[in-house]
């Protein structure tokens, strides 16, 4: 299967699909963190029609979309409109199977509600971080290793580690990376 992972520089989702024998490629404005040759560096709009894709998993930037930044929305009207147009472009792509991933965001109120909300603890990670999935031609993901009960025994700052990350130059990068358990579930259930 030809798989396009849009707006991914970490390689986490790409590797999960390639491990299962799929011809998976990532694309991002940034170079691939893992320096893998199966990465297009550039604007996804230049690559989305470069071949016939069977599946696209898209991770559009959430900077102007996530409700965690709602206090700044009044100063980002133009940027948010452009970000929503980009989301629409991805969702409307001529690809039979699409998953668009983002945190809780204005996509829900401006475009449509997500088809599913997943948590890392459903896929073996002792953490919580709501992730919304907008799906086309795909079933919802099923839990692979739900560790919620054990995770809830942890202190709040450990189970919400991503939320409590201190300010740093790469905080945005750490917060946006896909959990490997979720990537593995996508590859095994949709691949």
C-alpha positions in Angstrom: 0.0 0.0 0.0 1.2 3.5 -0.8 1.1 5.6 2.4 1.7 9.3 2.8 2.4 10.7 6.2 1.8 14.4 5.9 3.5 16.9 8.2 5.7 14.4 9.9 9.4 14.9 10.5 9.9 12.4 13.4 9.4 9.3 11.2 7.4 7.5 13.9 4.3 6.8 11.8 6.3 6.2 8.6 8.5 3.6 10.3 5.5 1.8 11.7 4.1 1.3 8.2 7.4 0.6 6.5 8.1 -2.1 9.1 4.9 -3.8 7.9 6.1 -3.7 4.3 4.2 -0.7 3.0 5.7 1.9 0.7 5.3 4.7 3.3 6.8 8.2 2.9 6.7 11.2 5.2 6.7 14.8 4.2 7.4 18.0 6.1 9.0 21.4 5.8 11.6 20.1 8.2 14.2 17.4 7.4 13.5 13.9 8.9 14.8 13.5 12.4 15.9 10.0 11.5 17.6 11.1 8.2 15.6 8.3 6.4 15.6 8.6 2.6 11.8 7.9 2.5 11.1 11.5 3.5 10.2 14.4 1.2 11.4 17.7 2.6 9.1 20.4 1.4 5.5 21.6 1.3 3.0 18.7 1.3 1.0 20.5 -1.5 3.9 19.8 -3.8 3.9 16.1 -3.0 0.3 15.1 -2.4 -0.3 14.5 -6.1 3.1 13.1 -6.9 1.7 9.6 -7.0 -1.4 7.5 -6.3 -1.7 7.3 -2.5 -3.9 4.7 -0.8 -3.7 6.2 2.6 -2.7 9.5 4.1 -2.2 10.2 7.8 -1.9 14.0 8.2 -0.5 15.9 11.2 -1.2 19.5 10.3 0.5 22.1 12.6 -1.8 22.9 15.6 -0.3 26.3 16.5 -3.3 28.3 15.3 -5.9 25.6 15.9 -5.5 24.0 19.3 -7.9 25.2 22.0 -5.0 25.3 24.4 -4.0 28.6 22.7 -7.6 30.0 22.6 -6.5 33.1 24.6 -4.5 34.2 21.5 -7.1 33.5 18.9 -8.3 37.1 18.6 -4.8 38.0 17.4 -4.5 35.1 14.9 -7.7 35.5 12.8 -5.8 35.4 9.5 -3.4 32.6 10.6 -6.3 30.5 11.9 -8.2 30.9 8.7 -5.2 29.8 6.7 -4.6 26.8 9.0 -8.3 25.7 8.6 -8.0 26.0 4.8 -4.9 23.8 5.0 -6.9 21.2 7.0 -9.7 21.3 4.4 -7.2 20.8 1.6 -5.9 17.7 3.4 -9.3 16.3 4.2 -10.6 16.9 0.7 -7.6 15.2 -1.0 -8.3 12.6 -3.6 -7.0 9.8 -1.4 -9.4 7.0 -0.5 -8.3 6.6 3.2 -7.4 9.6 5.3 -6.7 10.2 9.0 -6.2 13.8 10.1 -4.7 14.0 13.6 -4.8 17.1 15.9 -5.3 17.9 19.5 -8.6 19.3 20.7 -9.0 22.2 18.3 -11.3 24.6 16.4 -11.4 22.0 13.6 -14.3 20.5 15.6 -16.4 23.7 15.5 -15.2 25.2 12.2 -15.1 22.0 10.0 -16.6 19.0 11.8 -16.4 17.0 15.0 -13.7 14.3 15.1 -14.6 10.7 14.5 -12.6 9.5 17.4 -10.6 10.8 20.4 -7.7 8.6 21.5 -5.4 8.7 24.5 -1.8 7.3 24.7 -2.8 5.1 27.6 -5.1 3.1 25.2 -1.9 2.0 23.4 0.5 1.1 26.2 1.8 4.6 27.2 1.5 5.6 30.9 0.3 9.1 29.8 -2.7 11.0 28.8 -3.0 13.5 26.0 -6.2 13.8 24.0 -5.7 13.4 20.3 -8.6 13.8 17.9 -8.9 11.8 14.7 -10.9 12.9 11.6 -11.3 9.8 9.5 -12.3 9.1 5.8 -12.6 5.5 4.7 -11.1 4.1 7.9 -12.5 2.4 11.0 -11.9 3.9 14.4 -8.8 2.5 16.2 -9.3 -0.1 18.9 -7.2 -0.2 22.0 -4.1 -2.4 21.9 -2.9 -2.2 25.5 -5.1 0.0 27.7 -3.0 0.9 30.8 -5.4 3.6 32.1 -5.9 2.0 35.5 -2.2 1.8 36.2 -1.5 5.2 34.8 -4.1 6.8 37.0 -2.0 5.7 40.0 0.8 8.1 38.9 1.0 11.7 40.0 -0.8 14.1 37.7 2.4 15.7 36.5 3.7 12.3 35.4 0.6 11.1 33.6 0.2 14.6 32.0 4.0 14.9 31.3 3.5 16.5 27.9 1.3 19.2 29.4 3.9 19.9 32.1 6.9 20.1 29.9 9.0 23.2 30.9 9.6 25.9 28.4 12.5 25.0 26.0 13.6 25.5 22.4 12.2 22.1 21.5 9.1 22.0 23.6 6.9 22.3 20.5 8.6 19.4 18.9 8.3 17.1 22.0 4.6 18.0 22.3 3.8 17.3 18.7 5.5 13.9 18.3 3.1 10.9 17.8 3.3 8.2 20.5 4.8 5.0 19.1 1.9 2.9 20.4 -0.6 5.0 18.4 1.5 4.8 15.3 1.8 1.0 15.7 -2.0 0.7 16.1 -2.5 2.8 12.9 -0.1 0.6 10.9 -1.5 -2.8 12.2 -5.2 -1.8 12.0 -5.2 0.3 8.8 -2.2 -1.2 6.9 
